Amino acid sequence: MTMPRIDSPEYFKGGTMSTLFNNKSFRDALSTLSVDQQRRVAAEFVEKVLDLGDERCLDNIVGLFKNPDVGALELSMAYRRAQTIYVETHPGSDLEELDFVHQAKHFVAEACRTCVAPAYENTKVCYLAQKVAMYCRMARTCSAMRHNGEEPDFSQAEKAAKRCVEEQYAVLQNFISEK
């Protein structure tokens, strides 16, 4: 039996997301999308972690891709706004007082910035959405870490990361089945 292409709706019939995707198949599926499609999927990834970041990212990224005819000028302006948020949320280099909530905001800003970063349409394979997915995962993981005294508490980080991955799989599955 021939396995359907990962970017076809038939790929998703008869299984659950956790059985259909692993990190490699997720990355492979994302890489089959055009740059514009990756930006749309990446914006949905960002939308799932906006509760952790700067609310300006919502208008900057998610709203941008509601318009199917987004142009180079809009992307350039969005990139500059995302860069500003990225710089404002940078945690600095003093790791002694690392604030994981602030770090989560920074990862959301990086995801926003990557989502609208210049990409070359003539590249054979683009990993824009994969990069955004990873920044979103890091944001969710950092947000689940708490400082309880001297040492950070990592007990909830794994659960948060797994939920984020499952959400991303669902976003991709929905996107591919709708196209």
Secondary structure, 3 states (H helix, E strand, C coil): CCCCCCCCHHHHCCCCHHHHCCHHHHHHHHHCCCHHHHHHHHHHHHHCCHHHCCCHHHHHHHHHHHCCCCCHHHHHHHHHHHHHHHHHCCCCCCHHHCCHHHHHHHHHHHHHHHHCCCCCCCCCCCCHHHHHHHHHHHHHHHHCCEEECCEEECCCHHHHHHHHHHHHHHHHHHHHHHC
